[in-house]
Amino acid sequence: MSLKVSPLAPAEFPAMPPIAGLEITTGACGLRYRDRTDVCVMILEPGTSVAGVLTRSLTASAPILWCREALALGSARAVVVNSGNANAFTGAAGTGSVERTVGAVVDLIGCRAEEVFIASTGVIGEPLPDHLLTAALEDLAKGLRPDAWPEAAAAIMTTDTYPKGATRSAEIKGVPVTINGIAKGSGMIAPDMATMLSFVATDAALPSDLLQSLLSDTIERTFNSITVDGDTSTSDTVLLFATGKAGNQAVDSAEDPALAGFREALEDLLQDLAIQVVRDGEGASKFVTIDVSGAETPQAARSIGLAIGNSPLVKTAVAGEDPNWGRIVMAVGKAGERADRDRLSIKIGGIEVARNGWVVPGYDEAPVAAHMKGQEIDIAVDVGVGEGSARIWTCDLGHGYIDINADYRS
């Protein structure tokens, strides 16, 4: 499937410095695609800690089930990712594919099985021809490089139209540290923890329990605050690795002030990647930011924002450049959270449309309609019951989404 690059894509892939203690290789194993890379392998030096968040889907893939158990050890030596086949809804065959892949990596680098992490993305319900992958591992290992982040981001794409990467720097107790991350995702995006796949690494020295605390906290305001189509994947995975090679002094608590800069950098990187996923939403032509205020709690605000962002009526109105704010009112009402109808206020593009449950006096639709013709759409809603607020990112829903998914298995 050949897709045009999203009109919302960033100008270029960022320059990403190497992360000490991590090397990457990619290759074309022919698992589904022809003439393109479809496997990424990351090898981490001993002593690397790991944290992760995984889909809550009740039809989770075989790699998800493996990673859930492997995360308990808190240590990582390798990650193997394939695109084109999700290895989901494949029963015992899927489990066998994971076990054989893990075994091949253990034989290759000499580590515990629980230190190998597996992720797959692509078509659901088809057995993974893992023999093509495992047979290629030894040759792939010859191409390990510390700077292969762009190739890694490209190898894990499915219906993505561009590779997604981000890098940030911070200090921990005066020692500079680097954070790099890549992500893939374009459709089946309504994460219940993360995006479809994202792999983040830092050279900071941080134990796995602290890493997990940082990751779990920042996920809610980043990957869990995006939606493309309202569908949660069987394969959603975010893994965060810390190689410890920066040599910073030990930090024992996620609340330590020494971690403030790192926490901010990590959240900023995850938000960058999450937004890139939305900007690459299947068939997307408009990027939508939804700000909800006046809710009972931040969680309620997030639920209301997602109800707006997931509404096909709101999303198609955006695609059609129709400032039909009644659809926003509808979405607020169906969210299942407290909202005061007679205090509800709405702004589109910073222009007040409704105030205290009614259209503003003298409302002129022309400037709102002009805003809807742009690529960046802003919607703000105050529901008038409390102090809770949240921000959600989504995209429009147009004919391109149908075209891509009608041909997905072709």
Secondary structure, DSSP 8 states (H G I E B T S, - for coil): ------TT--SS-------TTEEEEEE---SS-SSS--EEEEEE-TT-EEEEEE---TT--HHHHHHHHHGGG-B-SEEEEEEEE---S-HHHHHHHHHHHHHHHHHHH---GGGEEEEEEEESSS---HHHHHTTHHHHHTT-BTT-HHHHHHHT-SS-SS-EEEEEEEEETTEEEEEEEEEE-SSS---SSS-SEEEEEE-S---HHHHHHHHHHHHTTTGGGB-SSS---S--EEEEEE--TT-------TT-GGGHHHHHHHHHHHHHHHHHHHHT-TT---EEEEEEEEESSHHHHHHHHHHHHH-HHHHHHHHTT---THHHHHHHHHS-S---GGG-EEEETTEEEEETTEE-TT--HHHHHHHHTSSEEEEEEE-SSSSEEEEEEEE---HHHHHHHHTTT-
